[in-house]
Amino acid sequence: MSDWRKYLTEPRIAYFSMEIGISNDIPTFSGGLGVLAGDTIKSAADLKLPLVAITLIYRMGYFRQSLNPKGWQIESPRPWRPEQYMTLLPTKTLVTIDGRDVKIQAWVYRVKSPTGGEIPVLFLDTDIPGNQEEDRHLTDYLYGGDKNYRLKQEIILGIGGARILDVLGFTIRKYHMNEGHAALLTLELLNRPKHPLEEDWDDRVHRAAEQCVFTTHTPVEAGHDRFPYPVVEQILGEMIPYPQLKKMAGEDEMNMTVLALNLSSYVNGVAKKHGEVSKSLFPGFQIHAITNGVHPFTWTSLYFVDLFDRYLPGWANEPELLVRVETIPDEDIWEAHAGAKAYLFQYIEESTGVHFDPEILTIGFARRAAAYKRGDLIFSDINRILEIGKGKIQLVFGGKAHPQDTLGKELIQRIVQHIESLHGQISAVYLENYNMEIAARLIPGVDLWLNNPLRPLEASGTSGMKATLNGVPNFSVLDGWWIEGHMEGITGWAIGPHPDGTSADPNSSEVDALDLYEKLEKIIVPLYYENRPAWIRVMKNAISMNASYFNTHVMMRRYVTEAYLR
């Protein structure tokens, strides 16, 4: 099949991401980073932008989560068949790993938009006859294995991705690294001097940097990939002289973020606050901010899709039209929300056996289960939450912990134990195996979206943006995007004080929990039950003031004008 050659007719932006979440059937993503990448690609298709995306195939998928009777997370593989969804391209390339050649092939998946736009996504694969057995499994698991396995995958993504684009015949205008995992592509670019005998090293660095855009997502120091140089020498070899590599990636170890920072002409964080935090982590670098978004059509429930189609035709490709949500009658907004709520409650009953009351204020919390996200903050004082919420609130939780994150698994277990302790007093569930499909039911179906990470460790927080598309107000710590989207009592509510500084205060949980309880008891619960028109006003404000702006259409237009056209 050769119709992929139509993608070669114009220069493209090459978008590299370690994980990409396009649909639930292709489990090559773990959470926010991958889903953001998928939303980015979908908006690029809607806007007919010339983009090509590159990731790994992960034949065993990201894991399937189940919880044992004690609430402990159990992981199992999620194998899938690429040939059911994509086409194998005829050309292969090579990278060197551990001193031997490893062949790489690419599968192409086409993201098609109703606008006529189409984006090719290349999934890199080493499961090829002729590769050594261990090399055939390098593209099996997302975030699996040890640091050596991770470095080998990043060689495949960065260097292999750049090479496969080259041998397939793509002309690349810019290389966009979505997080530092793909930073080794910069070494490949450094090794492509236009005039080897004339171009000095500084010119090569400048030319490589001019081709690269870098988005950093991680406000936590430990979240940036680092590899000891003896390991790099053994696995990668010497692509450029090591004294030069150490100048660009760090003297003590190869830091992928530092490498990307030094070899990119445009760098950005994913919210204004995150840009500030990133500057404090990496002083001396110019770091801009382009706030993340979510793909409007993907994350709007069918109930609101129908509503917006009736009153705001064209909204899906022009989400700025959502500012006109005031033209939609209150009763229609509430009816659409009631439909989304019933759809979620049906799933809860089918999957857990727990019956939820549609009249009760339902709060949702579903994030990657990591300790700093404090998923159990609402349970800080069980007596207080019973006093506030008995007969008045219901709670829905979801989210996976990384297989090696013991603290994250302990967090899930604590939440499950609290849920059991509240049985018969407050209805609450933890939905297993949180994924895109469950998210599309959970987020629109709750009345309030809860988010309470430790400030300022939330880079962006796109789950709250998905809520706004469905008229679900946020009740969140002022961090990430919510600092920009929050208007107290108008678009939702804040938890805790305004963030000051760029470092986390580990002692803030008590203050945040008290504020959470105070606002629930005195503002949110009374408003929901006693003043429905005022509650619907907040729902409409969330749509008009938040959803119209915090989406990937707005985000991609900014990338084009601020990063790609430089």
ABEGO torsion letter per residue (X at the ends): XAAAAAAAABBBBBBBBABBBABAABBABABAAAAAAAAAAAAAAAAGBBBBBBBBAGAAEBBBBBBBAAGBBBBBBBBBBAAAABBBBABBBBBBBGGBBBBBBBBBBBBBBAAGBBBBBBBBBABBBGBBAAAAAAAABBGBEBAAAAAAAAAAAAAAAAAAAAAAGBBBABBBBBEAAAAAAAAAAAABBABAAABBAAAAAAAAAAABBBBBABABAAABBBBBAAAAAAAAEBABBAAAAAAAAEAABBBAAAAAAAABABBBBABAAAAAAAAAABBGBBBBBBBBBBBAAAABBAAAAAAAAAABBGAAABAAAAAAAAABBAAAAAAAAAAAAAAAAAAAAAAAGBBBBAABBBBBBBBBBBAAAGAAAAAABAAAAAAAABGABBBBBBEBBBAABAAAAAAAAAAAAAAAAABGABBBBBBBGBBAAAAAAAAAABABBBBBBBOBABAAGAAAAAAAAAGBBBBBBBBEAAAAABBBGAAEBBBEBBBBEABBBAAAAAAAAAAAAAAAAAAAAAAAAABAAAAAAAAAAAAAAAAAABBAAAAAAAAAAAAAAX
